[in-house]
Amino acid sequence: MENMKFSKNITSWDDHLDKKYGNVGSENRAVYEQGFETFKLGIILEEARKKKNLTQEQLALKCGTTKNYISRIENNASDIKLSTLMRIISNGLGGHLNLSVEI
């Protein structure tokens, strides 16, 4: 088997984030991490909606909001109140919200 050569320029994901956004705990890194969590929430809701075979409009009708609002959440363009998130998950998707806090 041929020897594989590895570049010394390879960096870990954490090193990349440190370089681009600063170390964990810095203000820039906190802004990045919060934005990434918001992005993940949008993806999670979109996948759940599609798993239930619902359009954005159908989900919006089930939970008392608008298609535009569902779209904005899924596309990371809107903050969302916890009560609205819970209503989307329970009334719209028939699910339950589980939260955790890391300190």
Contacts in CASP RR format, 6 or more apart in sequence:
PFRMAT RR
TARGET T0000
AUTHOR 0000-0000-0000
METHOD contacts of the structure
MODEL  1
MENMKFSKNITSWDDHLDKKYGNVGSENRAVYEQGFETFKLGIILEEARK
KKNLTQEQLALKCGTTKNYISRIENNASDIKLSTLMRIISNGLGGHLNLS
VEI
11 19 0 8 1.000
17 29 0 8 1.000
17 32 0 8 1.000
18 24 0 8 1.000
18 29 0 8 1.000
20 32 0 8 1.000
21 28 0 8 1.000
21 29 0 8 1.000
21 31 0 8 1.000
21 32 0 8 1.000
22 28 0 8 1.000
22 29 0 8 1.000
23 29 0 8 1.000
35 76 0 8 1.000
38 76 0 8 1.000
38 79 0 8 1.000
39 76 0 8 1.000
41 73 0 8 1.000
41 80 0 8 1.000
41 85 0 8 1.000
42 73 0 8 1.000
42 74 0 8 1.000
42 75 0 8 1.000
42 76 0 8 1.000
43 74 0 8 1.000
45 70 0 8 1.000
45 73 0 8 1.000
45 74 0 8 1.000
45 88 0 8 1.000
45 89 0 8 1.000
45 93 0 8 1.000
46 74 0 8 1.000
48 89 0 8 1.000
48 93 0 8 1.000
49 55 0 8 1.000
49 56 0 8 1.000
49 59 0 8 1.000
49 70 0 8 1.000
49 74 0 8 1.000
49 93 0 8 1.000
52 59 0 8 1.000
52 93 0 8 1.000
52 94 0 8 1.000
54 62 0 8 1.000
54 92 0 8 1.000
54 93 0 8 1.000
55 67 0 8 1.000
56 67 0 8 1.000
56 70 0 8 1.000
56 71 0 8 1.000
56 74 0 8 1.000
57 67 0 8 1.000
57 70 0 8 1.000
59 70 0 8 1.000
59 88 0 8 1.000
59 92 0 8 1.000
59 93 0 8 1.000
60 66 0 8 1.000
60 67 0 8 1.000
60 69 0 8 1.000
60 70 0 8 1.000
62 91 0 8 1.000
62 92 0 8 1.000
63 87 0 8 1.000
63 88 0 8 1.000
63 91 0 8 1.000
63 92 0 8 1.000
64 87 0 8 1.000
64 91 0 8 1.000
65 84 0 8 1.000
65 87 0 8 1.000
65 88 0 8 1.000
69 78 0 8 1.000
70 88 0 8 1.000
72 78 0 8 1.000
73 80 0 8 1.000
73 88 0 8 1.000
85 97 0 8 1.000
86 97 0 8 1.000
89 95 0 8 1.000
89 96 0 8 1.000
89 97 0 8 1.000
90 96 0 8 1.000
90 97 0 8 1.000
END
